[in-house]
Amino acid sequence: MSSNTARSTLDALPSERVLWLGLLCALELLAVVAYFRFTSSELVSVRYALYPFVWINVGVLAVVATDPIPTARRYRLLGVAVAVGYFLLLAWFAGMVSLAPAGHDHAASGVSVAMPSPGWGPTLSYTGAVFQFALVPFRVVGYLSLAYLVYATVLESLSASATGLIGLFSCVSCAFPLLSSLASGTAGSAAALATVYAFGVDLSTLVFVVAVALLYWRPGVPSRGGA
């Protein structure tokens, strides 16, 4: 085989990143199949079982492909502060973190772990005297990836208000007031709101992907640090 033929063959092979992604998807599918095969849980919807991996895979790919530009330490600290605040804001609107309800029985406080299907679980929950949280794996990974992309955006001295805030709408609970106000002035608004609830996971997954895409590519930016 000539050197040119060998080079053409190597160029035709999938990149290392694609191979790792394929392996990751295979392991995720195997985990889902094994979960429903060896537990008493019933698979109600295939898409709801797979949506968590859309969040995880898209988020991880965006983070791996993003290389924040080198900059001064004070700007990195500012970027970290903005990213942490952004993540906490997302977690708050998503209901992952909240204040403990009034009149909460402190005897019931503590840590618990639930085991829904992979991606949805294992879910770590905590209820205390002041606050409570429920960490759903795919949302944690998704929101961390959005926060990292916001960090990279801040380092490029850009305002994250236009694209970064779109990430807020990856949680239907924070998009709901907007959808509610739009629907309130139309006939059949109750049906429209019911549709939002019925397809909440679908909508949040779609907007999450759009948010990641806008934060990664940032249309109109002349230069960026992404790979």
C-alpha positions in Angstrom: 0.0 0.0 0.0 1.4 3.4 -1.0 1.9 6.2 1.5 -0.8 8.3 -0.2 -3.3 5.4 0.0 -2.4 4.9 3.7 -2.8 8.6 4.4 -6.2 8.6 2.6 -7.3 5.6 4.7 -6.3 7.3 7.9 -8.1 10.5 7.0 -11.3 8.5 6.3 -11.3 7.0 9.8 -13.5 8.6 12.4 -11.7 11.1 14.7 -10.8 10.2 18.2 -13.6 12.5 19.5 -16.2 10.7 17.4 -15.0 7.3 18.6 -15.2 8.4 22.3 -18.7 9.8 21.6 -19.8 6.5 20.0 -18.4 4.6 23.0 -20.2 6.9 25.4 -23.5 6.5 23.6 -23.1 2.7 23.5 -22.5 2.6 27.3 -25.5 4.9 28.0 -27.8 2.7 25.9 -26.5 -0.4 27.6 -27.1 1.2 31.0 -30.7 2.0 30.1 -31.4 -1.5 28.7 -29.8 -3.1 31.8 -31.8 -0.8 34.2 -35.2 -1.8 32.7 -34.2 -5.4 32.3 -33.0 -6.0 35.8 -35.4 -3.8 37.8 -39.1 -3.7 38.2 -39.4 -0.3 36.6 -41.5 0.0 33.4 -40.4 1.9 30.4 -43.2 4.4 29.8 -41.5 6.6 27.1 -38.3 5.9 25.1 -37.6 9.5 24.5 -37.9 10.4 28.2 -35.4 7.7 29.0 -33.0 9.0 26.4 -33.4 12.8 26.9 -30.9 12.9 29.8 -28.2 11.7 27.6 -28.9 14.4 25.1 -28.2 16.9 27.9 -25.1 15.1 29.1 -23.5 14.4 25.6 -24.2 17.9 24.2 -23.0 19.6 27.3 -19.8 17.5 27.6 -19.0 17.9 23.9 -19.4 21.7 24.1 -17.1 21.9 27.2 -14.5 19.6 25.6 -14.5 21.7 22.4 -14.3 25.1 24.2 -10.9 26.5 25.1 -11.2 29.8 27.1 -8.7 32.4 25.9 -5.8 33.2 28.2 -6.4 36.4 30.1 -5.6 38.3 33.3 -6.3 36.6 36.7 -8.8 39.3 37.7 -10.9 38.5 34.6 -10.7 34.8 35.3 -12.0 35.4 38.8 -14.8 37.6 37.4 -15.6 34.8 34.9 -15.8 32.3 37.7 -18.0 34.5 39.8 -20.4 35.1 36.9 -20.4 31.3 36.0 -21.1 30.3 39.6 -23.9 32.8 40.0 -25.4 31.7 36.7 -25.3 28.0 37.7 -27.0 28.8 41.0 -29.6 30.9 39.3 -30.4 28.0 36.9 -30.5 25.6 39.8 -32.9 27.8 41.7 -35.3 28.3 38.7 -35.1 24.6 38.0 -36.1 23.8 41.5 -33.0 21.9 42.2 -32.2 24.2 45.1 -34.9 26.0 47.2 -35.8 27.1 50.6 -37.2 24.5 52.9 -41.1 24.8 53.1 -42.6 26.6 56.1 -43.7 24.2 58.8 -41.3 21.5 57.6 -40.9 18.5 59.9 -37.3 18.7 60.9 -37.4 15.0 61.9 -37.8 14.2 58.2 -34.7 16.2 57.3 -31.6 14.5 55.9 -30.1 13.0 52.8 -31.7 10.5 50.5 -30.8 8.8 47.3 -33.3 7.7 44.6 -32.5 5.4 41.7 -34.7 6.2 38.7 -33.5 5.4 35.2 -29.9 6.3 34.3 -29.5 10.0 33.7 -32.5 10.8 35.8 -30.7 9.1 38.7 -29.1 8.4 41.0 -30.8 11.5 42.4 -29.3 13.0 45.6 -31.7 14.9 47.8 -31.3 16.8 51.0 -33.8 18.6 53.2 -32.6 20.8 56.0 -33.9 23.4 58.3 -33.2 26.3 55.9 -32.8 24.9 52.4 -33.3 21.8 50.3 -31.9 20.4 47.1 -32.4 17.6 44.6 -29.6 16.9 42.2 -30.7 15.3 39.0 -27.5 14.1 37.2 -28.4 15.3 33.6 -29.5 18.7 34.8 -26.4 19.1 36.9 -24.2 18.3 34.0 -26.2 20.4 31.6 -26.2 23.5 33.8 -22.5 23.1 34.6 -21.8 23.0 30.9 -23.8 26.2 30.3 -22.0 27.9 33.2 -18.6 26.9 31.7 -19.7 28.3 28.3 -20.7 31.6 30.1 -17.3 31.6 31.8 -15.6 31.3 28.4 -17.8 34.1 27.0 -16.9 36.4 29.9 -13.2 35.8 29.3 -13.7 37.1 25.8 -15.0 40.4 27.2 -18.5 39.8 25.8 -21.8 40.4 27.5 -23.4 37.1 28.3 -26.8 38.8 28.8 -28.0 38.1 25.2 -27.0 34.4 24.8 -26.4 33.5 28.4 -29.8 34.2 29.6 -31.2 31.9 27.0 -29.9 29.1 29.2 -32.5 30.1 31.8 -35.2 28.9 29.5 -33.7 25.4 29.4 -35.9 25.0 32.5 -39.5 25.2 31.7 -40.3 26.4 35.2 -38.6 29.7 34.5 -39.9 30.0 30.9 -43.4 29.3 32.2 -44.2 32.9 33.4 -43.4 34.2 29.8 -45.4 31.4 28.2 -48.3 32.1 30.7 -48.4 35.8 29.9 -48.4 35.1 26.1 -51.1 32.5 26.5 -53.3 34.5 28.8 -54.4 36.8 26.1 -55.4 34.1 23.7 -58.4 31.8 23.4 -57.9 28.4 24.7 -55.0 29.5 26.9 -55.7 26.7 29.4 -55.1 24.1 26.7 -51.9 25.9 25.7 -50.6 25.8 29.2 -51.5 22.2 29.5 -49.5 21.5 26.4 -46.4 23.2 28.0 -46.7 21.0 31.0 -47.3 17.9 28.9 -44.2 18.5 26.8 -42.1 20.2 29.4 -39.1 17.8 29.1 -39.3 18.0 25.3 -39.3 21.8 25.3 -36.5 22.1 28.0 -34.3 19.7 26.0 -34.8 21.6 22.8 -34.0 25.0 24.4 -31.1 23.6 26.2 -29.5 22.4 23.0 -30.2 25.8 21.4 -28.7 27.6 24.4 -25.5 25.5 24.2 -25.3 26.1 20.5 -25.6 29.9 20.9 -23.1 30.0 23.7 -20.6 27.9 21.9 -20.8 29.4 18.4 -21.8 32.9 19.5 -23.0 34.2 16.1 -21.5 37.6 15.2 -18.4 37.2 17.3 -15.3 37.8 15.2 -13.0 35.6 17.3 -13.6 33.0 19.9 -11.6 30.5 22.0 -13.5 27.4 21.0 -11.6 24.6 19.3 
